[in-house]
């Protein structure tokens, strides 16, 4: 359940919206998921659809009868585009709404660009551009955070060395 809340939070970037999204998704998907034998997949897809509705508005979602079996070009992204280390990154929450939705759907959830485009009612080109923009922003934020951490370690080491030199004199 925590992974569903994390998904909902990453998509909405708001704790209250994430909770509403999760509750609504559970209500919608549990009866259907049990009948289809695809419980976990169906619930995650329902969370994504409801998050899109909450973030972008009710008119932004494709009708519910379009699912992954009906999309002829549904496939997973190559693993090189999956950024597992960034799954818990707070920088995801700082992305603009559309970029954040696309990053989570395409990169973390590994939906195809086409399926994401159908969910968001955008062109595959727009989705791909936003995906690349989001990846660059998240990776840059993580590198900057990492650089600061290395800089802090270097400064502490330099101070210790100075203290050690003073004691030795």
N, C-alpha and C positions, 0 to 999 in steps of 0.2 A: 504494500500500500504506500510505503514511503517513496518508492520509485515513481509511482503514479502522481503523488503530490509534487515531487521534484519536477517531473515532466510538466505538470500543470503550472507550477511556479515559473519554470524557465520560459514557457510560452507566454504567460500573462504578465510576468514581472511585477506581480502584485499579490500579496498573501490572501487578501479577501477574495479577489477574483479567482485565484487558484483554488481556494476552498469551494467556492460556488461552482466552478467548472468541474471539479472532481465529483461533487455530490450529484450534479446534474448528469454527468457522464455515467456514474454508477446506476442511477435510476433508469437511464435510457438503455444501457447496454447489457445489464445483467440478464434480463429475460431473453433477449436476442442471442447473446453470447452462448448461453447454455444450450440453446437449440442448434446453433451452428457448430458447436464443438471447437470454436476458435476463441475462447474466452479472453485470454490475455491480449491477443492481437486486436480483437474487436474493441475491447475497453480502451486500449491505447489510442486506437484510431478515433474513437468517440471523444476522448479527451482532447485530441488535436482539433477535431471539428468544432467542439464547443469552445475551445480557447480562441480559435479564429473568430468565431461569432462574438465572443466577449470583447476581444481586442479591436477588431476591425468593424464590427457592427453586424447586424442580422442579415444584411443584403450581401455580405461577402462570402457566404458559404454556398457550395454547390449542393443541390438537393440530396437527401440521404440515400437515394437509390443508386448512386454511383459508388461502387467500391472497387477494391483492387483487382478483382477477377474480371471486371468489365473494361479495364484499361489495358489495351493490347501491349503497350510498351512499359509496363510496370517492371522495374528491376531495381536491385540494390545498387547504391553507389559503390564504386571500387573502394577497397579497404584503405587505400592511400589517402582518401578524402575524409576518413573517419578520424576524429581527433578525440580519442578516449580521455586523454589527460585533461581536456578542457571541460569535461562533463560537469564538474563541480565549480567551475569558474564563475565568480561574481561578475566578471566583465560581460558575460552573456546578457545579464539583466540590464546593462547600460546601453545596449544596442537599440536603435530605433525599432519601433514595433514590427514593421514588415521584415526588416533584416533579421531580427531576433526570431520571428516565427520561421522564416526560411532556414536559418542556421540550425535551429533545433530539429525541424522536420527533415531537412536534407542531410545534415552532417551527423547529428547525434542519433536520430531515429532511422537514418539511412533510407529514406524514401527517395525514389527517383525524382529527377527534376520535373519530368512530365506529370507525375502524380501530384507533386507539390503545386505545380502550376494549376492543375485542375482544382485542387482544394482551395486555392487562393484566388481563383479566377484571374490569373495573370498569364502572360506569355512565358514559355520556357526560357526565352532569352532574358526577360526581366528577372525571373527567378534565379537563373544562373549568375547574372550580374550581382544581384543582391547577396547570393550565397558567397561569391568571391569577396565582396566588400565586407561581409560579416566575418568571414574567416580571417581576412587581413586585420580587421579591427581587434578581434579577440586575441589573435596570436601576438599582435603588437602590444596589447595591454598586458598580456602574460609575460612577454619578453621584458617590458619596462619594469614590471613587478620583480622579475627575476634579477634584472640589472641592479635595481635598488637593493635587493637582498645581498647580492655580491658586493656592492659598494659598502653596505653596512658592515659586512664581515671584514672587508679590507680595512675600513676605518678602525674597527675594534682591534684588529691585529696590529695596525700601525701604532695605536695608543699603547697597547701592551708592550710592543717593542721599545717605544720611547720610555715607558716606565721602567722596563728592564735595564735599558741603557743608563738611566739616571741612577738606579740602585748600584750599578756596577762602577760608577765613577767615584 
